[in-house]
């Protein structure tokens, strides 16, 4: 796609996803259509987490004293924190941070709640707004100052083994989530200088955009006992001794919505995965003066039939040309369009169109339309998944010469290299190529691409947002 950045900005406006004209830079308004996409995406992750997590809600404001307790963590956010200094006209005795992330808000409460190994594990999540004073160039849904869709999970465990198992579960949930949205991803272990502040290690999910840049779309962090020691989160074990708890956290943001828009869209507009499309089917009655009432009645009958099987269906019976309706449906990304006119009614059929392939199907209403449409929506999801996965795989290129890394990436690819794992060597690679190491994907042997020492990891490097 040529000029992806312009396309992305335009489609957010034209498809009525967000309005970015709010008078604070980096803060946007979710319009009803975009908010529905967001809602259906969040329903998927909620359903996954609700199997063994509890949803909760913590306050927005964090006392400065609590934020300052975890020095390593705060250092990662100190340039981005918004502060509340007054209540009305009165200056506060202690500044209050507007949540940049919630560890320092949640963990003081964990220290009050956890007493015994019987209390563990605790698995909570919340979906909230977070605020970061982003100093770089802001981009709607990608780099913002108010993250309006921040899903963060926080868990507490009695052993590192349980903690490691929770990390595996979190990765599994995110795989299921992104698969439902047909968003392709790489999973890498972030280098030490790019892991979550205070974490033992960080796994990150990244996807590739049409301009060749990668976007981090999800993270999973093993916190070990770092925060437990800071916030005094202790439990009494089986032997009656007190020890510090083990913790994990994992998050998603608005970037998920940005990704499903960017990854699947085309020159005509959005191409939405059926599970998150506000309308999964739009019925368009082709109306002439003669027989209009019968066509409308049949359209309503089909709508009722499809809705009875749990599908989201609307009828576009506005008094405008069908061509304009088709244009808007394609722009809005509705997966399936059903057309019915007087001739179709006479033949007891409809024309069903797919948004992903533009295939048109003459469908007899003698057959089971509910079953057919459900199967069609599954085919659309699978097609989007296979197409986007293939695109990602084709754009991961192995390189064994450091001089060719930058050109390969600038041609729209993610590069896979062999790396020794040494921090200084990794930072030197980033500096030489002016790119970012995403992280390790697997163990390997051979020689490091930069220093020539024994390689330990296959590692991805890319141009990131």
ChimeraX attribute file (.defattr): number of C-alpha atoms within 10 A of each C-alpha:
attribute: neighborCount
match mode: 1-to-1
recipient: residues
	/A:1	11
	/A:2	9
	/A:3	9
	/A:4	16
	/A:5	14
	/A:6	9
	/A:7	17
	/A:8	19
	/A:9	14
	/A:10	13
	/A:11	21
	/A:12	21
	/A:13	13
	/A:14	16
	/A:15	19
	/A:16	16
	/A:17	22
	/A:18	21
	/A:19	16
	/A:20	19
	/A:21	11
	/A:22	10
	/A:23	8
	/A:24	10
	/A:25	17
	/A:26	24
	/A:27	22
	/A:28	20
	/A:29	14
	/A:30	16
	/A:31	15
	/A:32	13
	/A:33	17
	/A:34	20
	/A:35	16
	/A:36	17
	/A:37	21
	/A:38	20
	/A:39	15
	/A:40	16
	/A:41	21
	/A:42	18
	/A:43	14
	/A:44	17
	/A:45	18
	/A:46	19
	/A:47	12
	/A:48	16
	/A:49	20
	/A:50	13
	/A:51	8
	/A:52	10
	/A:53	17
	/A:54	14
	/A:55	14
	/A:56	11
	/A:57	11
	/A:58	15
	/A:59	11
	/A:60	17
	/A:61	16
	/A:62	23
	/A:63	17
	/A:64	16
	/A:65	13
	/A:66	18
	/A:67	19
	/A:68	14
	/A:69	14
	/A:70	19
	/A:71	13
	/A:72	14
	/A:73	19
	/A:74	19
	/A:75	13
	/A:76	14
	/A:77	14
	/A:78	15
	/A:79	12
	/A:80	16
	/A:81	18
	/A:82	16
	/A:83	15
	/A:84	17
	/A:85	15
	/A:86	13
	/A:87	8
	/A:88	7
	/A:89	7
	/A:90	8
	/A:91	11
	/A:92	12
	/A:93	8
	/A:94	12
	/A:95	16
	/A:96	21
	/A:97	21
	/A:98	21
	/A:99	24
	/A:100	24
	/A:101	21
	/A:102	21
	/A:103	18
	/A:104	24
	/A:105	19
	/A:106	18
	/A:107	20
	/A:108	17
	/A:109	13
	/A:110	19
	/A:111	17
	/A:112	12
	/A:113	14
	/A:114	20
	/A:115	16
	/A:116	17
	/A:117	19
	/A:118	12
	/A:119	14
	/A:120	16
	/A:121	19
	/A:122	17
	/A:123	20
	/A:124	20
	/A:125	22
	/A:126	19
	/A:127	20
	/A:128	20
	/A:129	17
	/A:130	19
	/A:131	22
	/A:132	21
	/A:133	17
	/A:134	16
	/A:135	12
	/A:136	8
	/A:137	9
	/A:138	14
	/A:139	17
	/A:140	20
	/A:141	24
	/A:142	20
	/A:143	19
	/A:144	23
	/A:145	24
	/A:146	21
	/A:147	22
	/A:148	19
	/A:149	21
	/A:150	19
	/A:151	21
	/A:152	21
	/A:153	23
	/A:154	21
	/A:155	23
	/A:156	27
	/A:157	24
	/A:158	23
	/A:159	19
	/A:160	16
	/A:161	11
	/A:162	15
	/A:163	22
	/A:164	17
	/A:165	11
	/A:166	22
	/A:167	22
	/A:168	12
	/A:169	13
	/A:170	21
	/A:171	20
	/A:172	12
	/A:173	15
	/A:174	22
	/A:175	18
	/A:176	15
	/A:177	20
	/A:178	22
	/A:179	17
	/A:180	19
	/A:181	25
	/A:182	27
	/A:183	28
	/A:184	25
	/A:185	23
	/A:186	18
	/A:187	21
	/A:188	21
	/A:189	22
	/A:190	22
	/A:191	20
	/A:192	17
	/A:193	10
	/A:194	15
	/A:195	20
	/A:196	21
	/A:197	20
	/A:198	20
	/A:199	21
	/A:200	15
	/A:201	19
	/A:202	24
	/A:203	24
	/A:204	23
	/A:205	24
	/A:206	22
	/A:207	25
	/A:208	29
	/A:209	25
	/A:210	20
	/A:211	17
	/A:212	20
	/A:213	18
	/A:214	25
	/A:215	21
	/A:216	22
	/A:217	23
	/A:218	23
	/A:219	25
	/A:220	27
	/A:221	24
	/A:222	24
	/A:223	24
	/A:224	23
	/A:225	24
	/A:226	20
	/A:227	24
	/A:228	21
	/A:229	15
	/A:230	17
	/A:231	20
	/A:232	19
	/A:233	25
	/A:234	24
	/A:235	23
	/A:236	18
	/A:237	16
	/A:238	10
	/A:239	6
	/A:240	10
	/A:241	10
	/A:242	15
	/A:243	19
	/A:244	22
	/A:245	29
	/A:246	26
	/A:247	30
	/A:248	25
	/A:249	24
	/A:250	22
	/A:251	21
	/A:252	20
	/A:253	23
	/A:254	20
	/A:255	21
	/A:256	25
	/A:257	20
	/A:258	18
	/A:259	26
	/A:260	24
	/A:261	23
	/A:262	23
	/A:263	24
	/A:264	23
	/A:265	22
	/A:266	18
	/A:267	12
	/A:268	16
	/A:269	24
	/A:270	28
	/A:271	24
	/A:272	29
	/A:273	28
	/A:274	27
	/A:275	22
	/A:276	22
	/A:277	24
	/A:278	24
	/A:279	24
	/A:280	21
	/A:281	27
	/A:282	22
	/A:283	23
	/A:284	23
	/A:285	25
	/A:286	19
	/A:287	19
	/A:288	11
	/A:289	6
	/A:290	9
	/A:291	13
	/A:292	14
	/A:293	12
	/A:294	15
	/A:295	23
	/A:296	21
	/A:297	12
	/A:298	16
	/A:299	26
	/A:300	16
	/A:301	12
	/A:302	20
	/A:303	19
	/A:304	14
	/A:305	16
	/A:306	19
	/A:307	15
	/A:308	11
	/A:309	11
	/A:310	10
	/A:311	19
	/A:312	17
	/A:313	20
	/A:314	19
	/A:315	18
	/A:316	16
	/A:317	15
	/A:318	10
	/A:319	8
	/A:320	9
	/A:321	10
	/A:322	17
	/A:323	9
	/A:324	10
	/A:325	17
	/A:326	16
	/A:327	12
	/A:328	16
	/A:329	24
	/A:330	25
	/A:331	20
	/A:332	26
	/A:333	26
	/A:334	25
	/A:335	29
	/A:336	24
	/A:337	24
	/A:338	21
	/A:339	19
	/A:340	21
	/A:341	23
	/A:342	18
	/A:343	13
	/A:344	18
	/A:345	16
	/A:346	9
	/A:347	11
	/A:348	14
	/A:349	18
	/A:350	23
	/A:351	17
	/A:352	22
	/A:353	18
	/A:354	20
	/A:355	22
	/A:356	23
	/A:357	11
	/A:358	13
	/A:359	9
	/A:360	13
	/A:361	12
	/A:362	13
	/A:363	17
	/A:364	14
	/A:365	14
	/A:366	8
	/A:367	10
	/A:368	11
	/A:369	16
	/A:370	17
	/A:371	11
	/A:372	11
	/A:373	17
	/A:374	16
	/A:375	12
	/A:376	17
	/A:377	19
	/A:378	14
	/A:379	15
	/A:380	22
	/A:381	22
	/A:382	17
	/A:383	16
	/A:384	24
	/A:385	21
	/A:386	15
	/A:387	16
	/A:388	20
	/A:389	19
	/A:390	12
	/A:391	16
	/A:392	22
	/A:393	15
	/A:394	11
	/A:395	18
	/A:396	20
	/A:397	15
	/A:398	17
	/A:399	16
	/A:400	15
	/A:401	10
	/A:402	14
	/A:403	13
	/A:404	12
	/A:405	25
	/A:406	19
	/A:407	11
	/A:408	18
	/A:409	21
	/A:410	15
	/A:411	11
	/A:412	19
	/A:413	28
	/A:414	30
	/A:415	23
	/A:416	23
	/A:417	24
	/A:418	26
	/A:419	29
	/A:420	23
	/A:421	20
	/A:422	16
	/A:423	12
	/A:424	9
	/A:425	16
	/A:426	23
	/A:427	16
	/A:428	14
	/A:429	21
	/A:430	15
	/A:431	11
	/A:432	14
	/A:433	19
	/A:434	13
	/A:435	18
	/A:436	19
	/A:437	23
	/A:438	28
	/A:439	27
	/A:440	23
	/A:441	17
	/A:442	13
	/A:443	12
	/A:444	15
	/A:445	13
	/A:446	14
	/A:447	18
	/A:448	23
	/A:449	20
	/A:450	20
	/A:451	15
	/A:452	12
	/A:453	14
	/A:454	16
	/A:455	21
	/A:456	19
	/A:457	22
	/A:458	21
	/A:459	26
	/A:460	25
	/A:461	24
	/A:462	28
	/A:463	23
	/A:464	18
	/A:465	12
